[in-house]
Each structure stands twice: as C-alpha cells, then as structure tokens.
Amino acid sequence: AYQRSVCHEEALPGEAWHFTGPVLRRMTAEQMWDSCITLINPTPDMPDDVTIQAQQQRITGLKKLADALDLLTPEEIYHGAEVSAKTFAEVAAKMKEIETRIITARSAGDIGKAKELTKEFEVLKASQGATRQIVHDQIFNKVIQRLESRQAGSPVASAASPLSAMDMQMAMNGYIPGKSKSALTDTQQKLMHDEAARFGITGDRLTAYLKSRAAGLRRWLRAAELGSPAPRGHYLREFGQSDRETIDNANYDASIPQALALMNGELLPEILGPFSALTLTLNKLSQTDQQMLAVYMTLLSRKPSAAEQAAWNTARDKGIGQIDDLIFALMNTQQFIFIQ
C-alpha cells in the first residue's frame, strides 16, 4: 500500500476517507539531515569505534559518580551550587560591562580599544568553564575522599565500585587510554582508501582527499550518531527536530529559516565540494545527460520527465546549465523535502 503515490487530499477528522495512498508529508528533520549526509559522505555508515568506546566509558564514569554523589549531604550539594551561581553571576556582570564599553568604543571609532576589550571579553568567557571546573573539582575530590574512607572502614561494599579520581575524571571526559579523539582507526583508514580507489583518486589528490575526509568525519554524521536534541542553530533544529522539552514536540512544517538554511547554508557547498559523494560520482560520468540522470535518480529517485529535460536544455542554451545549478534547484524543491 505504501508503494502507491501519495494522496494530496487533506483527510479531515470524522469524514469517510478512502485510502488511495499515504498522505503527503514532509520528511522528518532526521530524514532531511541524513539525506544530505549521504550526499556528502561516501560511507555514511562508517564505524566509529573510538567515539563509541568513549561514550560507553563516559556513561560508566557518570554512573559511578552518580552513586558516589549519594555520599554528599544536601548542605554540601547546595553550597556547591551556591558558589557556582555566585561566581557565574560575577563573571556575567563583568562581561556585560565590557560589552557596553565595546559598543561605546566602536561608536567613537576607537577600533583599537574595541579589539582590546574584545580580547578581555573572550578571556572572561573562557574563565566561566574554568570556574565551573574548579567548583566541580572541589566537590569531586570530597566525594572521592569520603568514598575511599567508607570503603576502607566498612566491610560492606559501597554502591559505587572502587575507582580512582583520575580514572573517574577520564571516564567522564570520554578518555580512552592510547586513543586520540581525532585518531582514525585502522578500519576507517582502510575504508577511506577503498573509497579513493573506487573513485580513481591517486597521487597528491589522494592526500588531499584523505585529509578532507578525516576532517569531515566528526561533522557529517547521521542523526542517530549525534546528541539529541542537537544544539540550537544546528540544521536538525532548523529542520524541526524536537527540543525534547515536551512529548512529540517535533515540527514537520516548512519554514523560512529551513529554506534559507538549504539555500545559503554550508550544506550545499559541502554537497558540491570536490570530495563529496555526489560530486565524485558525477565526475565518473563523461556526458552531461548522464550526469543529469544521475542527479535526478539521486535526489528524487526518478528519471527526469520530458518537460524537465526540455527545461534543462533551454537553461543550457541560456548559459545557466551547470550541473551545480540543477542540484541547487532540485534540493530546494518540494519533491526533495516531501515524501512522494
């Protein structure tokens, strides 16, 4: 039944409706993001063992810390929160004052003073994280001390298994001994070399390709591999991903920010980049008509109609028939965004 064409009629509650096909609906935010990722990443399902191990170790560390926090009294927890809030408030007030001085300096045309104040502002901004860490470490060390004394003085095992302060801190930060967060596994390196061989990339171009793929490996991941909800400003949020503050809070309606993100954001330049999956595939095709067919099959899962072929020929005659123009146009159509 769901292989039939979608129904464009709106099914109103209470009215009899004959199912001729699924109701027309827009892709979810995750589906839209993943659709773009598969155009960028030649191997979107590439395993990422380092990140997976880091997340597992971080979860283990957080569980142990949660058990250990039961050893703190409510007064100690409240004191830590109070110190943190007071420190943050003081830093925020200083940052607000510097912001006002920056605006005044710019209005007066004193660019040098504005730059100097901006550097001071950035230092204060960075100190917020350091302040939080100091407060956190004070509580953290007290938890470890109390945990160790309880384990040493009682024959009954604590709810939290023994774990040194350094081990717990590393686990919370997702640290894996001997592994860098930016290091590629042997499997990943082999898959990237296989990609390059498949697309005929050799020599100096191979070096550039591997560097580009390694840089994008952490950016262009499927939605399931990213934190949920994504941070504000991320494409997933622009596409309507739920903020998870209420149940079923996702948005399936098209919007102006969504359209602007597709037209003017960094997704399209990445899709049209020299090492994207779509560009590398098109480069293997010598004829423009073959490239057009590949674009339609990739983006819309169908061949172009006679009218679309004629429109493409007319555009080429007018000098706007670059394949990049066709990709841009199709990605911003309802057919790409809606499930047909």
C-alpha positions in Angstrom: 0.0 0.0 0.0 2.8 2.4 0.8 4.4 2.0 -2.6 1.4 3.9 -4.1 1.7 7.6 -4.9 0.8 9.9 -2.0 -2.6 11.4 -1.6 -2.7 15.2 -1.8 -6.2 15.5 -0.3 -6.4 16.5 3.3 -8.1 13.8 5.4 -10.5 15.7 7.8 -11.4 14.1 11.2 -14.9 12.4 11.1 -15.2 12.2 7.3 -15.1 9.0 5.4 -11.8 8.7 3.5 -10.8 6.0 1.1 -7.1 5.1 1.3 -5.6 5.6 -2.2 -2.1 6.1 -0.9 -0.2 7.5 2.1 -1.0 11.2 3.0 1.6 13.6 1.7 4.1 14.5 4.4 7.4 16.2 4.8 10.5 14.2 5.8 11.4 14.4 9.5 14.3 16.6 10.5 16.4 13.5 10.9 15.5 12.2 7.4 16.3 15.5 5.8 19.7 15.7 7.6 20.6 12.1 6.7 19.6 12.7 3.1 22.1 15.5 3.0 24.8 13.5 4.8 24.6 10.6 2.2 25.3 13.2 -0.5 28.4 14.4 1.3 29.8 11.3 3.0 30.8 8.4 0.6 30.5 6.0 3.6 27.8 7.4 5.9 27.7 4.2 8.0 31.5 4.1 8.6 32.1 2.6 12.1 33.4 5.0 14.7 34.8 2.7 17.4 36.7 5.5 19.2 33.6 7.6 19.8 31.5 4.6 20.7 34.1 3.4 23.3 34.4 7.0 24.6 30.7 7.3 25.1 30.5 3.9 26.8 33.3 4.8 29.2 31.8 8.2 29.9 28.5 6.7 30.7 30.2 4.3 33.1 32.0 7.1 34.8 28.8 9.1 35.2 27.0 6.1 36.7 29.9 5.8 39.3 29.8 9.5 40.0 26.0 9.4 40.5 26.5 6.5 43.0 29.3 8.5 44.8 27.1 11.7 45.0 24.9 9.8 47.4 27.7 10.3 49.9 27.3 14.1 49.9 24.9 15.8 52.3 22.2 18.1 50.9 24.0 21.0 52.5 27.2 20.3 50.7 25.4 20.0 47.3 23.6 23.3 48.0 26.8 25.0 48.9 28.5 23.9 45.7 25.6 25.2 43.6 25.6 28.5 45.5 29.3 29.1 45.0 28.9 28.2 41.3 25.9 30.5 40.8 27.6 33.4 42.6 30.8 33.1 40.6 28.9 32.9 37.3 26.9 36.0 38.3 30.0 38.0 39.0 31.6 37.0 35.7 28.4 37.7 33.8 28.2 41.2 35.3 31.8 41.9 34.2 31.1 40.6 30.7 28.0 42.8 30.4 30.1 45.9 31.5 32.8 45.1 28.9 30.1 44.6 26.2 28.9 48.2 26.9 32.4 49.5 26.7 33.0 47.7 23.4 29.9 49.3 21.9 30.9 52.8 23.2 34.4 52.3 21.7 33.1 51.3 18.3 30.7 54.2 18.3 33.6 56.5 18.9 35.6 54.9 16.1 38.3 53.6 18.5 38.8 50.3 16.8 42.0 49.5 18.8 40.2 49.9 22.1 37.3 47.8 20.9 39.7 45.0 19.9 41.5 45.2 23.3 38.2 45.0 25.1 37.0 42.1 22.9 40.1 40.1 23.9 39.4 40.8 27.6 35.8 39.7 27.0 36.9 36.4 25.4 39.2 35.7 28.4 36.3 36.2 30.8 34.1 34.0 28.7 36.7 31.2 28.8 37.0 31.6 32.5 33.4 30.5 33.0 34.2 27.0 32.1 37.4 27.0 34.3 35.3 28.4 37.2 32.8 25.6 36.8 35.6 23.0 36.7 37.1 24.4 40.0 33.8 24.2 41.8 33.2 20.7 40.3 36.7 19.5 41.4 36.2 20.7 45.0 33.0 18.6 45.3 34.5 15.8 43.2 37.6 15.4 45.5 35.4 15.4 48.6 33.3 12.6 47.1 36.4 10.5 46.3 37.9 11.0 49.8 34.6 10.0 51.5 34.2 7.1 49.2 37.7 5.8 49.9 37.3 6.2 53.7 34.0 4.4 53.7 35.4 1.5 51.6 38.4 1.3 53.9 36.4 1.4 57.2 33.5 -0.8 56.3 33.4 -4.5 55.4 30.3 -3.8 53.4 31.0 -2.8 49.7 29.8 0.7 48.7 27.2 1.1 46.0 30.0 2.7 43.9 32.7 0.3 42.9 36.3 1.5 43.7 37.6 3.9 41.1 40.4 6.4 41.4 39.7 10.1 41.0 41.8 10.3 37.8 40.1 7.2 36.3 36.7 8.6 37.0 37.5 12.0 35.7 38.9 10.5 32.5 35.9 8.3 32.1 33.6 11.3 32.5 35.5 13.2 29.8 35.3 10.2 27.4 39.0 9.5 27.5 40.3 6.2 26.2 44.0 5.3 27.0 46.1 5.3 23.9 43.4 6.8 21.7 43.1 10.3 20.5 39.6 11.6 19.8 40.9 12.7 16.4 42.7 9.5 15.6 41.4 7.2 12.9 41.0 3.5 13.4 42.6 1.0 11.0 39.1 0.2 9.7 38.3 3.8 9.0 41.7 4.3 7.2 41.1 1.2 5.1 37.6 2.3 4.1 38.8 5.7 3.1 41.5 4.2 0.9 38.8 1.9 -0.6 36.7 5.0 -1.3 39.6 6.7 -3.1 40.3 3.6 -5.2 36.6 3.4 -6.1 36.6 7.0 -7.4 40.0 6.7 -9.0 41.7 9.2 -6.7 45.6 8.9 -6.6 48.7 10.9 -6.1 48.6 14.3 -4.5 44.8 14.3 -4.8 44.7 11.2 -2.6 46.5 13.1 0.2 44.0 16.0 -0.1 41.1 13.6 -0.2 42.1 11.7 3.0 42.7 14.9 4.8 39.3 16.3 3.8 37.5 13.0 4.8 39.3 12.9 8.2 38.3 16.5 8.9 34.7 15.9 8.0 34.4 12.6 9.8 33.2 14.2 13.0 31.0 16.8 11.4 28.9 14.9 8.8 27.4 12.1 10.9 24.0 10.5 10.7 21.4 11.9 13.1 21.5 8.7 15.2 25.2 9.3 15.9 24.6 12.9 17.2 23.4 14.1 20.5 19.7 14.6 20.8 18.4 17.3 20.8 21.0 18.9 18.7 22.3 22.4 19.8 20.4 25.5 18.8 21.3 26.6 15.3 22.2 23.1 14.1 20.5 22.0 10.9 18.5 19.4 12.7 16.9 22.1 14.8 16.3 24.3 11.8 14.6 21.3 10.1 12.2 20.9 13.1 13.9 18.4 15.4 12.2 18.2 18.8 13.8 20.0 21.7 12.6 17.2 23.9 11.0 19.6 26.4 7.6 18.1 25.8 6.3 14.9 24.2 6.1 14.8 20.4 7.5 18.3 20.0 8.9 17.9 16.6 7.9 20.3 13.8 7.1 18.9 10.3 6.2 22.2 8.7 8.4 24.0 6.2 9.7 27.3 7.4 11.7 30.4 6.2 14.8 29.5 8.3 14.7 26.0 6.8 14.6 27.3 3.3 17.4 29.8 3.9 19.5 27.1 5.5 19.2 24.9 2.4 19.8 27.8 0.0 22.5 29.7 1.9 24.0 27.4 4.5 27.2 25.3 4.4 25.4 22.1 3.5 25.1 22.9 -0.2 28.8 24.0 -0.6 29.8 20.7 1.1 27.5 18.7 -1.3 29.0 20.5 -4.3 32.5 20.2 -2.9 35.2 18.3 -4.8 35.3 15.3 -2.5 31.6 14.9 -1.7 29.9 11.5 -2.6 27.7 13.2 -5.2 30.5 15.2 -6.9 32.8 12.2 -7.1 30.0 10.1 -8.6 29.2 12.7 -11.2 32.9 13.1 -12.1 32.9 9.4 -13.2 30.2 10.3 -15.9 31.5 11.9 -19.0 28.3 13.1 -20.6 26.1 15.9 -19.3 22.9 13.9 -19.9 24.2 11.1 -17.9 25.0 13.5 -15.0 21.5 14.9 -15.2 20.0 11.4 -15.0 22.3 10.6 -12.0 21.2 13.8 -10.2 17.5 13.1 -10.7 17.9 9.5 -9.6 19.9 10.5 -6.5 17.8 13.4 -5.3 14.3 12.5 -6.4 14.6 8.7 -7.0 13.2 9.0 -10.5 14.2 9.9 -14.1 13.5 13.4 -15.4 10.3 14.0 -17.4 10.2 15.2 -21.0 9.3 18.7 -19.8 12.1 18.7 -17.3 14.6 17.6 -19.9 13.3 20.4 -22.2 13.7 22.9 -19.4 17.3 21.7 -18.8 18.1 22.1 -22.5 16.7 25.6 -22.5 18.7 26.5 -19.4 21.9 25.2 -21.0 21.2 27.3 -24.1 21.0 30.4 -21.9 24.3 29.6 -20.2 22.8 28.5 -16.8 23.0 24.8 -17.4 25.8 23.9 -15.0 25.2 20.7 -13.1 25.6 22.6 -9.8 22.6 24.8 -10.8 20.5 21.7 -11.3 21.5 20.2 -7.9 20.7 23.6 -6.2 17.3 23.8 -7.9 16.3 20.2 -7.1 17.4 20.3 -3.5 15.1 23.3 -2.9 12.0 21.7 -4.4 9.1 20.2 -2.5 9.8 16.9 -4.2 13.1 16.6 -2.4 11.7 17.6 1.0 8.3 15.8 0.8 7.8 12.0 0.7 6.1 11.3 -2.6 
